[in-house]
Amino acid sequence: MDAKAPMPSTDEKMKSVKAVWDKASAGPKKDAALKHYQAAEKAHTAKNDAECNRELDAAKHALA
């Protein structure tokens, strides 16, 4: 049995972060996460998966 879970695709990760962001209550954490999510969208459009994943991770961290 493989101990490592497969890495989610960038599209799946974006949907996941967006869902968490949608449920978050308004405030500075949500605002900060939005900036990172928008940067991730821009990187995703440019097909820069590494930058997209960094920004998605930052958005998740901002919401924590």
N, C-alpha and C positions, 0 to 999 in steps of 0.2 A: 504494500500500500504506500502511495506517495505521500510524504508528510507535507510537502509544499502545495499550497493552493495556487491555481493558475492566476497570473496577474490579470486584473480586470482590464478590458480595453479602455482606451481613452474616452470613447463615447459612453461606456457604462459608468466610468468614474465621474464624468461630467453630470450624468443623470443623478447619480447618487448624491453628489455634493449639492446639486440644485435642489433636490428633495429636502435635504437637511436645512439648507438655507431658507427654503420656503416655509418651513415649520418654525424657524427661529423667531424669537420675539424681537421687535424693533429695538434698535440701540446701536451704540458704537461698534460692537462686535459684528453685528449684521452688516453695517456699512463697510467695515474693513473687509469682510468676507466678500461682499459684492465687488469691490475693486479688484480683488484677486480673481474672482470668478470671471469678470469681464476681461481681464488680462489673459486668462486661460482660454476664453472663447477666441480672442484675437490670435493667440498662438496656435490654437486648433485649426483655425481658418488658414493659417500660414503653413500648416502641416508640420509644426514644430512640437512633436509629442513630448520631448524632454521638458521644454519650457512650460507646456500645458500642464504636465503632471506636477511640476514644481509649484505652479500657481494654484492648482487644485489642492495640493497638500497645505499650502499657506492659507487657503480659504477655510479648509477644515480646522486648521489650528486656530484661526481667528475666531471660529465659532465655539471652540472648546472652553 
